[in-house]
Amino acid sequence: MIRLGIVGAGSMGGHQARQFSTVPGCELVAVCDLDAARARDFAAEHGISEVYTDLAQMLAQANLDAVTIVTPDSYHKDAALQAIAAGKHILCEKPLATSEADATEMAAAAQAAGVINMINLSYRDSAALQRARELISDGLIGRVMHVEASYLQSWLSSNAWGDWRTDPRWLWRLSSEHGSKGVLGDVGIHILDFASFPVGEISAVNCKLKCFDKADGDRIGDFPLDVNDSALIRVEFANGALGTVHTTRWACGHDNSLRLRIFGDTGAITIDINMDEGWEKLQLCEGSNVNRARFEAVDCAASPSIYQRFIRSIERGHNDQPDFARGAELQRVLDTCFESDREDRTLIV
């Protein structure tokens, strides 16, 4: 039985607790959060026996095999390095860190310690995405020429997920002072991985970021609202393909939507994910359908979740993907996007 501790008792921590509770061979035994009351409530809700407010104490006292880090981005590095030094296997929320240097340090530390290390790029769970990678690798759509990818959310223009103006769960994501890198760091990392996982490495970017006025003085309470709400990225892939990647929190009508269109010289693939729909189906245009400009639906066998794969990796002693090294690669793309925005020019990744 793999004994797991959760670092961070927020809403995403709750989601992970529910997911891990369904994974055979895994037991949730400890939770750590700076807010003692929140940690106690979290433990009671999820049947966790040990509660801590200090990570070092949890790592020293709880009998753990692994931890999952579900904190705001700026705390990932410190928590991960403590866990790695304690010899614990580790799953970390995305983005892995707030800079390429920090992410690279984390990846090197995990490799040197020999611990299983994975980053929670949850859309890798999509069977359609996994199948797209296989089809492209097999040459079914020929040479990839053009890519279009988007991740759209509407929680700045909608209350479907709650009122961001009064809820710290969302406000911290709008504030650099609280460790946020904006929509680019929060979900842009997902769509950059979603696009490049089947197509290949991103070699150059030209990025435009914008933070829109949202409150008087661009502040609500202790939260200065100063990070990007929308990101537009023109990308070039290592294989020469061109693409556009964009993400925003102002997309009315889209609670949580990802779209990927990949065009090769002999075919095309489209994936649409909207909340819980579309994870296991892609649209494929190939063969005789190319001249008829027709797509056909392809059902894909379900893929195991990252939570299942993390536990299986520990049991088997083989590190599954995406690992910290992949997290560092994506952080380099993110860092280059921020630099491209500042300099208003195309940069090599």
C-alpha positions as CSV (number, residue, x, y, z in Angstrom):
1,M,0.0,0.0,0.0
2,I,1.5,3.4,-1.1
3,R,1.0,5.9,1.7
4,L,0.4,9.4,0.4
5,G,0.5,12.9,1.9
6,I,-1.2,15.9,0.4
7,V,0.4,19.3,0.6
8,G,-2.3,21.9,0.2
9,A,-5.9,21.6,1.4
10,G,-7.6,23.8,-1.2
11,S,-10.1,23.0,-3.8
12,M,-7.6,21.2,-6.1
13,G,-6.3,19.3,-3.1
14,G,-9.8,18.1,-2.6
15,H,-10.1,17.0,-6.2
16,Q,-6.9,15.1,-5.9
17,A,-8.0,13.4,-2.7
18,R,-11.1,12.2,-4.3
19,Q,-9.2,10.9,-7.3
20,F,-6.5,9.1,-5.3
21,S,-9.2,7.5,-3.0
22,T,-10.4,5.5,-6.1
23,V,-6.9,4.2,-7.0
24,P,-6.2,0.7,-5.7
25,G,-3.0,0.3,-3.7
26,C,-3.1,3.9,-2.4
27,E,-3.9,5.2,1.0
28,L,-4.3,8.9,2.0
29,V,-2.7,9.2,5.4
30,A,-1.7,12.9,5.9
31,V,-2.5,16.5,4.9
32,C,-0.5,19.6,5.4
33,D,-1.7,23.2,5.1
34,L,-0.7,26.5,6.7
35,D,-4.3,27.0,7.7
36,A,-4.8,24.6,10.6
37,A,-8.6,24.8,10.6
38,R,-8.8,24.2,6.8
39,A,-6.4,21.2,7.2
40,R,-8.6,19.7,9.9
41,D,-11.7,20.2,7.9
42,F,-10.0,18.7,4.9
43,A,-8.9,15.6,6.9
44,A,-12.4,15.1,8.3
45,E,-13.9,15.3,4.8
46,H,-11.5,12.9,3.2
47,G,-10.9,10.4,6.1
48,I,-7.3,11.4,6.6
49,S,-5.8,10.6,10.0
50,E,-2.9,13.0,10.3
51,V,-3.0,16.7,10.1
52,Y,0.0,19.1,9.9
53,T,0.7,22.8,9.4
54,D,4.5,22.3,8.8
55,L,5.8,20.3,5.9
56,A,9.1,19.5,7.5
57,Q,7.2,18.0,10.4
58,M,5.0,15.9,8.2
59,L,7.9,14.6,6.2
60,A,9.7,13.7,9.4
61,Q,6.8,12.2,11.4
62,A,4.3,10.7,9.0
63,N,5.1,7.3,7.5
64,L,4.9,8.4,3.9
65,D,6.0,6.9,0.6
66,A,4.9,9.8,-1.6
67,V,3.5,13.3,-1.5
68,T,1.4,15.4,-3.9
69,I,2.0,19.1,-4.0
70,V,-1.2,21.1,-4.5
71,T,-0.2,24.6,-3.5
72,P,0.0,28.0,-5.3
73,D,2.8,28.0,-7.9
74,S,5.4,29.9,-5.9
75,Y,5.5,27.3,-3.2
76,H,6.1,24.3,-5.5
77,K,9.9,24.5,-5.5
78,D,10.5,24.7,-1.7
79,A,7.9,21.9,-1.0
80,A,9.3,19.7,-3.8
81,L,12.9,20.0,-2.7
82,Q,12.0,19.2,0.9
83,A,10.1,16.1,-0.2
84,I,12.9,15.0,-2.5
85,A,15.5,15.4,0.2
86,A,13.3,13.2,2.4
87,G,13.3,10.5,-0.3
88,K,9.6,10.8,-1.1
89,H,8.1,10.2,-4.5
90,I,6.4,13.3,-5.8
91,L,3.5,14.5,-7.9
92,C,3.5,18.3,-8.4
93,E,0.8,20.5,-9.7
94,K,1.5,22.6,-12.8
95,P,3.4,24.7,-13.6
96,L,6.3,22.9,-12.0
97,A,7.9,26.2,-10.9
98,T,7.9,29.9,-11.6
99,S,11.1,29.9,-13.7
100,E,13.1,27.5,-15.9
101,A,16.0,27.7,-13.5
102,D,13.9,26.6,-10.5
103,A,12.2,23.8,-12.6
104,T,15.5,22.5,-13.8
105,E,16.9,22.5,-10.3
106,M,13.8,20.5,-9.2
107,A,14.2,18.0,-12.0
108,A,17.9,17.5,-11.3
109,A,17.3,16.9,-7.6
110,A,14.5,14.4,-8.3
111,Q,16.7,12.5,-10.8
112,A,19.7,12.5,-8.4
113,A,17.5,11.2,-5.5
114,G,16.0,8.5,-7.7
115,V,12.5,9.3,-6.7
116,I,9.5,9.0,-9.0
117,N,8.6,12.5,-10.1
118,M,5.6,13.6,-12.2
119,I,3.9,16.9,-13.0
120,N,0.1,17.0,-13.1
121,L,-0.6,17.8,-16.7
122,S,-4.0,16.3,-16.4
123,Y,-5.0,16.5,-20.1
124,R,-2.5,13.8,-20.8
125,D,-5.3,11.6,-19.5
126,S,-7.2,12.2,-22.8
127,A,-7.3,9.1,-24.8
128,A,-7.8,11.2,-27.9
129,L,-4.6,13.1,-27.3
130,Q,-2.7,9.8,-26.8
131,R,-4.2,8.4,-30.0
132,A,-3.3,11.6,-31.9
133,R,0.3,11.2,-30.9
134,E,0.3,7.6,-32.2
135,L,-1.3,8.5,-35.5
136,I,1.1,11.3,-36.2
137,S,4.1,9.2,-35.2
138,D,2.8,6.5,-37.6
139,G,2.7,9.1,-40.4
140,L,-1.1,8.8,-41.0
141,I,-1.5,12.5,-41.6
142,G,1.9,13.0,-43.2
143,R,4.1,15.9,-42.5
144,V,2.5,18.3,-39.9
145,M,2.2,21.7,-41.5
146,H,-0.1,23.8,-39.3
147,V,-1.5,23.7,-35.7
148,E,-4.3,25.6,-34.0
149,A,-4.8,25.2,-30.2
150,S,-6.9,27.0,-27.7
151,Y,-7.8,26.8,-24.0
152,L,-10.9,28.9,-23.1
153,Q,-12.4,29.7,-19.7
154,S,-15.0,32.2,-18.7
155,W,-14.7,32.6,-15.0
156,L,-13.8,36.3,-15.3
157,S,-17.1,37.0,-17.2
158,S,-19.3,34.3,-15.5
159,N,-20.1,33.1,-12.0
160,A,-20.3,29.4,-13.1
161,W,-17.3,28.6,-10.9
162,G,-18.2,31.1,-8.2
163,D,-17.6,34.9,-7.8
164,W,-13.9,35.5,-8.4
165,R,-14.3,39.0,-6.9
166,T,-14.9,37.6,-3.4
167,D,-13.2,34.2,-3.5
168,P,-9.4,33.8,-2.7
169,R,-9.4,30.6,-4.7
170,W,-9.6,32.7,-7.8
171,L,-8.2,36.0,-6.7
172,W,-4.7,34.6,-6.1
173,R,-4.6,33.5,-9.7
174,L,-4.9,37.1,-10.7
175,S,-2.1,38.4,-8.6
176,S,1.7,38.2,-9.1
177,E,2.1,39.1,-5.4
178,H,0.4,35.8,-4.6
179,G,2.6,33.7,-6.9
180,S,0.5,33.7,-10.1
181,K,1.9,33.8,-13.6
182,G,-1.6,34.6,-15.0
183,V,-3.6,32.6,-17.5
184,L,-0.4,31.7,-19.4
185,G,1.2,30.0,-16.3
186,D,-2.1,28.6,-15.0
187,V,-3.7,27.0,-18.1
188,G,-1.4,28.1,-20.9
189,I,1.0,25.4,-19.8
190,H,-1.7,22.9,-20.4
191,I,-2.5,24.0,-24.0
192,L,1.2,24.3,-24.8
193,D,1.7,20.7,-23.7
194,F,-1.5,19.6,-25.4
195,A,-0.2,21.0,-28.7
196,S,3.4,19.9,-28.5
197,F,2.9,16.4,-27.0
198,P,1.6,15.0,-30.3
199,V,3.4,17.4,-32.7
200,G,6.8,17.8,-31.2
201,E,9.1,20.4,-29.6
202,I,8.3,24.1,-29.8
203,S,11.3,25.9,-31.2
204,A,10.2,29.6,-31.4
205,V,7.5,31.8,-30.0
206,N,6.1,35.3,-30.5
207,C,3.8,36.1,-27.5
208,K,1.4,38.9,-26.7
209,L,-0.1,39.1,-23.1
210,K,-2.7,41.4,-21.7
211,C,-4.1,42.2,-18.3
212,F,-7.5,43.9,-18.5
213,D,-8.9,46.4,-15.9
214,K,-11.2,44.5,-13.6
215,A,-11.6,46.5,-10.4
216,D,-11.1,50.0,-9.0
217,G,-7.4,50.6,-8.7
218,D,-6.7,47.2,-10.2
219,R,-7.0,45.7,-6.6
220,I,-9.4,43.8,-4.5
221,G,-8.4,43.7,-0.8
222,D,-4.9,42.2,-0.5
223,F,-4.8,41.1,-4.1
224,P,-3.3,43.4,-6.8
225,L,-4.8,42.3,-10.1
226,D,-1.8,42.5,-12.3
227,V,-1.2,39.3,-14.2
228,N,-2.3,38.4,-17.8
229,D,-5.9,37.4,-18.5
230,S,-5.3,36.6,-22.2
231,A,-2.4,35.2,-24.1
232,L,-1.8,34.9,-27.9
233,I,1.2,32.9,-29.0
234,R,2.5,32.3,-32.5
235,V,4.7,29.2,-32.5
236,E,7.0,27.3,-34.7
237,F,7.7,23.6,-34.1
238,A,11.0,21.9,-34.5
239,N,9.7,20.0,-37.5
240,G,8.9,23.3,-39.2
241,A,5.2,23.4,-38.6
242,L,3.6,26.8,-37.8
243,G,0.8,27.2,-35.2
244,T,-1.2,29.5,-33.1
245,V,-1.9,28.9,-29.4
246,H,-4.2,31.1,-27.4
247,T,-5.9,31.1,-24.0
248,T,-8.2,33.5,-22.1
249,R,-10.4,33.7,-19.0
250,W,-12.9,36.0,-20.8
251,A,-14.4,33.3,-23.2
252,C,-18.2,33.6,-22.5
253,G,-19.9,30.3,-23.1
254,H,-16.8,28.2,-22.3
255,D,-16.5,26.9,-18.8
256,N,-13.4,24.9,-19.6
257,S,-12.7,24.1,-23.2
258,L,-9.7,22.9,-25.1
259,R,-9.4,22.5,-28.9
260,L,-6.6,21.2,-31.0
261,R,-6.5,21.1,-34.8
262,I,-3.5,19.5,-36.4
263,F,-3.1,19.7,-40.2
264,G,-0.7,17.5,-42.1
265,D,-0.1,17.3,-45.9
266,T,-2.1,14.0,-46.1
267,G,-4.6,14.4,-43.3
268,A,-5.9,16.2,-40.2
269,I,-6.9,15.6,-36.6
270,T,-9.3,17.6,-34.4
271,I,-9.8,17.2,-30.7
272,D,-12.4,19.1,-28.7
273,I,-12.6,18.8,-24.9
274,N,-15.3,20.6,-23.0
275,M,-15.3,19.8,-19.2
276,D,-16.0,16.1,-19.1
277,E,-16.8,15.6,-22.8
278,G,-14.5,14.8,-25.7
279,W,-11.7,13.1,-23.8
280,E,-12.0,9.8,-25.7
281,K,-12.9,10.9,-29.2
282,L,-11.1,12.6,-32.0
283,Q,-12.1,13.6,-35.5
284,L,-9.9,12.3,-38.3
285,C,-9.6,13.3,-42.0
286,E,-7.4,10.9,-44.0
287,G,-7.3,8.6,-47.0
288,S,-10.3,9.0,-49.4
289,N,-11.8,11.6,-47.0
290,V,-9.1,14.1,-47.8
291,N,-10.4,15.0,-51.2
292,R,-14.0,15.1,-49.8
293,A,-12.9,17.3,-46.9
294,R,-14.7,15.0,-44.5
295,F,-13.9,14.1,-40.9
296,E,-14.9,10.9,-39.2
297,A,-15.2,10.3,-35.5
298,V,-12.7,7.9,-33.9
299,D,-13.4,6.4,-30.5
300,C,-10.3,5.8,-28.4
301,A,-9.8,3.4,-25.6
302,A,-9.8,5.1,-22.2
303,S,-6.4,6.0,-20.8
304,P,-5.4,5.7,-17.1
305,S,-5.4,8.9,-15.1
306,I,-2.2,10.5,-14.0
307,Y,-3.1,9.5,-10.4
308,Q,-3.3,5.9,-11.4
309,R,0.0,6.2,-13.4
310,F,1.8,7.9,-10.5
311,I,0.9,5.1,-8.1
312,R,1.8,2.4,-10.7
313,S,5.1,4.1,-11.3
314,I,6.0,3.9,-7.6
315,E,4.9,0.2,-7.5
316,R,6.9,-0.7,-10.6
317,G,9.9,1.6,-10.0
318,H,9.6,3.1,-13.5
319,N,9.0,6.8,-14.0
320,D,6.0,7.5,-16.3
321,Q,5.5,10.7,-18.2
322,P,5.1,13.6,-17.8
323,D,8.1,14.0,-15.5
324,F,9.8,16.9,-13.9
325,A,12.1,17.1,-16.9
326,R,9.1,17.7,-19.1
327,G,7.9,20.3,-16.7
328,A,11.3,22.1,-17.0
329,E,11.0,22.0,-20.8
330,L,7.6,23.6,-20.7
331,Q,8.8,26.2,-18.2
332,R,11.4,27.2,-20.7
333,V,8.7,27.8,-23.3
334,L,6.7,29.9,-20.7
335,D,9.7,31.9,-19.7
336,T,10.4,32.6,-23.4
337,C,6.8,33.7,-23.9
338,F,7.1,36.2,-21.1
339,E,10.4,37.5,-22.5
340,S,8.9,37.7,-26.0
341,D,6.0,39.8,-24.7
342,R,8.3,42.2,-23.0
343,E,10.6,42.6,-26.0
344,D,7.7,42.4,-28.6
345,R,9.6,40.0,-30.9
346,T,10.0,36.4,-31.9
347,L,12.4,34.4,-29.7
348,I,14.0,31.0,-30.1
349,V,13.1,28.7,-27.2
